[in-house]
Amino acid sequence: MISGYLEGLGMVLQLGTLLAIAGGTFLGILMGALPGLTSAMAVALLLPVTFGMPPVMGIGMMLGALCGAGASGSIPAILLNIPGTPSSVATTFDGYPMAQKGEAGRALGLAIVASFVGGVASMIILSLLAPPIADFALRFGAAEYFSLSIFGLVIIASVAGKSLLKGMIAGLLGFFAATVGTDPITGVGRFTFNELSLLTGINLLPALIGLFAVSQVLKDAFEYDPNERLQASTHRIEGARPRFVETLQNWRALLAGILSGSVVGPVPGAGGSIASLVAYDQTRRFSKHPEKFGTGHGAGIVSVESANNALLGGALIPTLALGIPGEAATAVLLGGLLIQGITPGPMLFADQGGTIYGIFLAYLVANVFMLLIMCLGIKLFIRVLMVPRKQLLSAILVFCFIGVYGVDGDVFNLYLMLGFGILGYFLNRYDFGTAPVILGLILGPIAESNLRRGLQTFEGDWTPFFTRPISLAFLVVALGLLVLTLWQNYRANRSAPPGGAT
């Protein structure tokens, strides 16, 4: 580990890498401060920019965007009572009441420091837990990888939308898209329709940008209200400085946030909103003054914001060690890893140890940049809330086209991006979710190749998939999750009022 960190340190401490991380963090902060623009969208926009960069530089830039977006969602949550990201919903519980009392600067200062501490703590947890999990995964064979792929898809599908069935359908769409191209075993073309660009399969980059960026642009364009314009808060923000002492004084809330984010993060598909709500609930439950929560209490902000950034480090554990993303944003990051030529899995730490520890350090540097940029530019970012929506959407769409076309100059990828963008719009509109599609597109080839390789190895016998302990464990957990989700949906439907939405 020490040698890996020393090698990774040499990759991070380069001017180009540091500038890339800072730039990604800045973009993530801007995206997180604008309600409706998610961290997954920020990473998707950066994918074309990172193409051709060294791995640590490119992945560090995307991690900076994730880190920045996770922290800056607190800006509109505190000032306008509008969560910048889904994980910032719980920040409004105490952040906005504190701003209403004229303490918006104090609330922002607490949120900034809590996000920084949570991010640094999660990096430490990530570096300690990811290698042992990867070592355990070295026992995996074809059967285990197939079962792991099914497990990952089931988990993402079960939490991606409001319906398990819709999530599974979206995941199967991704599985079907993964069959396009050349058969991995026989080399026969499948569903290419004589299009040369499809012989190597569906390009992951236009699919990612289409599903997460173009679909959001379409959604905002169709729902655009010309009379609607966000206004910066008129509350005082003179006290917007780091609140290290006060944050550390709320150490119980800080610890609850770090633990909640670190525990929920590795659960694929759980998401930041769950982690922040769990942290908030536990902090209030064990507080000596629970009546203060919801009235502008600092401990509520500290617990939520520390959980938001601690979540990312936890979510990276299954992403790097097993190739199973922890949430939608890390699903896009997984695509970035594959585009960079980095294949997540148990051999990653053995084959590219320096690169992985460089990524860990890049995440630490991203948290430092997040702290500096948030502290220095907080008043500027508030003004970003006043950018006219139609101008912002136009600029994002232009960057999508330039980014996808600039990678390899293939016009077909532009049509592919638009096609996935339209698909993503309708999937989101009808609550299917886009994350299962990407996971199906990524996990599909893994599941197919290992299923067929396993059947060849076992001479057509299916029983080893159900008798090998690790493979059986993944399948049993996946089945248990399906049953649990169905039971929860059944109970929710029974408890819903007649004619009400569930």
N, C-alpha and C positions, 0 to 999 in steps of 0.2 A: 504494500500500500504506500509506503514512504517513497519508494522508487517511482511508483506510478504518479504520485503527486508532484515529485520533482520534475518528471518528464512533462506532466501536464502544465506545470507552472511556466515552463519555458515556452509552451504554446500560447498561453494566455497573455503573458507579459510582453506582448508585441503591440506596437502602435496601431496597426490595422485591426487587430482583434479587439483591442480596448475601444476603439472608435466604433466598430461594428456593434459591440455590446451596448455602448452608450446610445447609439442611434436606434437600435431595436427597443431599448427601454423607453426612450423618448416617444417613439411611435406608439408603443403600448400604453403609455400614460395618456396620450391624446385620445386613443381609441376607447380606453376605459372611462375617460371623463365624459364621453358623448353617449348618452343613453341609447341602447339598441345596438351599438357596435361592440361586438364581443371580442374576447381575447383570441378565440379561435379564428375570427376574421382577421385580426391583426397578424397572426402567424401565417395565415393563408396568403396574405398580401406580400409577406416577406419571402415566401418560398422562391419566387423567380429571382429575387435580389441575391439570395444566398447561393444560387446555382453557380458552381465553379469556385466558390470560396473553399478554403481549407475547412475540414469538418468542425474543428473547435470554434473557428470564427463564425461559420454559418449557424451552427446549433446554438452558440452563445448569443447570437443576435436574436434568434427566435425565443430563447429562454428569457432574454431581456424584455421582449414584448409581452410574454406571459406574466413576468414579474411586475412590469409597469402597469399593465391593465388590471391585474389583481389588486393593486394598491390604489390606483386612481379612481376606481369605481366609487370610492368613498366621497369624492368631491361633490358630484351632484346629489348623492345620497344625503350628505350633511347640509348642503346649501339649499337644495331645491326639493328635498324629500322624494327624489327620483333616483332609484338605484342605477348606477352606471353599468353594472354587470349583475347577473343573477345572484352572485355570491354577496353582493352588497345590500341585499334586501334587509337583512337584520341590522345593518348599520343605521338605517333610518330610525330604528326604534328609540335610540338615545341620541344619535347624532343631530337629527333635525330639531328635537326639543332643545338641545344645548345651543344650537344656532339661533333659535327663537329667543333665547334668553340673552343674546348678544355675545355668546362665547363660541362663535364659529371657528375662530382661530385656534382656540384651545382644543376643540373637537378634531380639527384637521391635524394639529400637532400630535395628538394621541394616536390618531389613525396611522400617521406616517411612521412613527416609531414602532408601534405594535406590528405593522406590516413588515418592517425591517427585521425586528427580532424574530418574528415567526418564520420569515424566509431563511435567515441564517441558521436557526435551530433545525429547520427541515433539511437543510443541506447536510448538516452533521448526521442526522438520522439516516438520510439517503446514503451517505458514504459508508455508514456502518452496516446497514441492512441489505443493500443491493448485492454486494459480493457473496454473502452466504446463501442468498436465494438463488443466485446464478450457479453457485457450486452445487446446490441441491438439484438444479435443473439439468446438470450434466448427466444425470441418470436417465434422462428422457430418451426414448426411442421414437420410432414412427407412430406407434400406438398412442404414446403419451402426448406427442405434439398434435395429433389429430384431436384427441379429447380436450386438450388445452384450447385449441381453436374453437371448438364447439362451446366450451365453457365461456370463453371470452365473448363470443357472439351472443349467447343467451343472456349474459349479465348486462351487456350494453343494451340489447333489445328490450330487456325488462324494465329499464329505467329511462330509456330515451324518450318515450312518448307517454301519453296518458293511457295507452292500451298496450298490453303485452302482445296481442295479435298484430297490431299495427307496427310495433317495434320489430317483431319477427319478420313481417312482410318486407319492411325496409331493409333488414339485414339480408334477406334472401335475394332482394334486388341487387345488392352489392355482390353476393355470391355469384349470381348469374353474370353480372358485368365482368367478374374475374375470369369467367370461362372464355371470354373473347380473346382471340390470338392463337398462338401455336400451342398445341397439346404438349404438356411438359414431358410426357412419356413417349408418345408415338411421333411427335413432330408434325402432326396433321393440323392444318388451319381450321379454326372453328369460328363461325359467325363473323367473318371478316368482310363478307360481301365484296370481295375483290378490291378492298381498300388496303393499299400497301402500308399505310400508317397504323393499321390495326393488327398487322402480323405479329408485332411484339406485345400485343395486349393494349388495354386502355391506359393511356398515360396518366399517372397518378396526379401530376401537377395540375392540369386543367380540371380534372375531376374535383380535387380539393378546393381550388379557387372558385369553381362554379357552384359547388354545394354550399360553401360557407361564406363567400363574399358576394357573388353575383345574385344568389338567392335572397340575401339580405337587402341588396340594393333594390331588387324587384319588389320585395315586400314593402320597403319604405316608400318606393315610388308610387305604388298603387294605393297606399294608405296615407299619402302626403296630404296635409291640410295647409293650404296657402296662408291661412290666418294664424297658424300656430308658429310661434317662435320662442324658443327658450330664452329666458332672460337671466343674466347673472344675478346672484343674490345681492340684496342691498344690505345684508348684515355686515357688521364689522369683522374684518379679517386681519386686523393689525397684529393679533397675537399668534399668527400662524407660524410657529417655530417648533422645532423638535421638543417634545416633552419627555425626555429620557427619565428624569427623576419620578415624575408622576406615573409614567407607565410602569416602571419597576416597582413602585409602591403598590400597584395593583397586580402583584405577582401571582396571586391565585387565579385571576382572570386570564393573565398571560399564559400561565401553565395550562389552564383548561383549553385555551385556544390552540396551543401548540399540540397538545395531546389529541384533541378532536380532529384537527387537520391531518395529523400524522396517522391516525387510525382510520379515518374515513378515506383519506387520499388513496391508499393502495387498493381499495375496493373499486374495481372497474365500474365506471359509470355513475358513481355516487354523486360527485359534483360538489362545488364549493358551497352552494346554498344549503345543502344538508349539513356540511361541516360547520358552517357559521351558526346555523340554528341550534345544532347540538351544543356548541360551545356556549352560546348565549343562555340556553336553558340550564346547563350545568352550573354556570357561573351564578345565575340568579338563584338556583335551587340551594346552593351551599353558601350564599352570601348572608352576612349578618343583617343586612338591610335590603331585603328583596323588594321592599316597597319603593325604593328609589329607581328601580329599573323602569325604563319607559318615560322618565321625566327629565332625562339629560344626565345620566350617570356615566362617569368616565369608565368604570369597569365594564359596562356593556360594550362600549366601542372597542376597548382593548381586546376583549375576548373574541369578538367577531373578526376584527381585522388581522389579528395574529393567526386565527384559524384559516382565513382566506389564503395567506401566503404559505403557511405551513402545509396546506393541502397540496401545493404543487410538488414539493419535494417528495411527499408520500406517493403522489400519483406517478412520479417518475420511476419508482421502484419496480412495479410490474412492467412498465413500458420498456425499460432498459434490460431488466433481467429475464423477462419472459416474452416480451414482444406484445403484451396486452395493455393497451392504454388505460389510464385511470379515469379519463373524462374526455369530452369532445375536443378540448384544446390540445391535450396530449395525443389524441388520435391524429390531429393534423401534424403535430410534432413528430409522431411516428412516421408519417409520410415524408417529412423532411429528412429524417434519419436515413430512410431507404434511398431517397434521392441523392443524399450525400455519400452513398455507398456503405453506410453503416447498417449492418443487420443485427437488430436487437436479439438477445438470446443468451444462453449460458456461456457460449464461447466468446462472447464479446469482451469480457474482462480479461480473458487469457490472450486473445488475439490482438486486441487494441486497448490494452490497459491504460497506456499513456493518454490516449484520446479520451477515454471515459473519465479519467480523473481530471483531465483538462476541462471537460464539460462540467464536472462538479464545481471546479474552481470558477468557471465562467458564470455559473449560476450565483456563486457567492459575490463575484464582482458585479453582476447585474443588480443584486440587492443593494450594494453600496451606491451604484449609480442611481438607483431608484430613490434612495434616501436623499442624495444630493440634489437631483433634479426636482423632486417634489418640494424640497425646502426652498430652493432658489426660484422656482418658477410657478409657485402656487397661484399667484395673482394672474399670471398669464394664462394658465390653464382654465381659470374661471371664465376668462374672456372667450375661450374656445366654445363655451356653451352657447354663444350668441352667433356662431357661424350659421348662415342660412342653409337649410337642409338640402335644397336642390343643388346648390353649389358643391356641397360635400359629396353627395351621391354621384354627381357627374365626375368629379375628380377620382373617386374610388373606381368607377367603372373604366375610366381611361387607363389607370394604373393596372387594372386586371388585364386588359387587352395587350398593353405594352409588355407586361411581365410574361404572359404566356407565349406571345409571339417571339419575344426576344430570346427565349431559351434555345430554340432550334430552328426558328424561322418556318415552322410548319403551319400553314393556314388551317389545316384540318383540326389542329388543337384548339383553335378559336371556336370553331363550330362545336367541338366537344365540350368546351367550357360553357358555352351558351346552353347547350342541351342539358348539361348537369345543373346549370343555374335554374333553368325552368323546372326541371325535376325537383330540385331542392325547394323551390318556391311552393310547389303544390304539396310536397311532403310536409313542409312546415305549416302550411295553411290548414291541412287536415290532420295535424298532430301525429304524423308518422315519425318525424325526426330525421335528421340527415346523418347523425353520427353512426347509426347502424349500417348505412350504406357504405360509408368509408371503411368501417371495420370489416364488412363483408368483402369489400374489394381488396383489402389487405390480407385478411385471414383466409379468404377463399383459396388462393393458390397453396397456402400452407396446409389447409385441411385436405384439399384434393390430392396433392402430391404425396402427403404422408399416408393418407388412406390407401392409395393405390400401391405405394411402396410397401406398406405394411401387409397388404393382401398378397403381394408377390413374395414377401419374406415368409409369411405364414402359410403359403401355398393355398390361398383362397379361404383360409379358416378365419372366421370372424371372432371366435371366442377369445383370442388373446386381448382384444380391445376391451373385453369385460372382465378378464381374469387377472391381468397385470395390475398390481395394487395402485400405482399412481394414476394410470389411465382410468381405472374404475372409480377412484376417488373424485376425479374431475367430472366424470359423467354423473355420479351420484349427486354431487353438489349442484351441478347444472339442473338435474331433474328436481332436486329439492327446491331450488330457486323458482323453477317454473310452477311447482305446486304451491309454494308460498305466495307468489304473486297472484296466481289465480284465486287463492283463498282470500287474499286482501281485497282484490277487485270484487269478489262475491260479497264480502262483508260491506264494502263501501256502497255497492248497489242496493243492498238490503236496507242500509241505514239512511240512504238518500231519500228526501221527500218525494212524494209522487209527482212525476213530471219534471223533477229537478235534474240538473246536470250533475253527472258524477265525475 
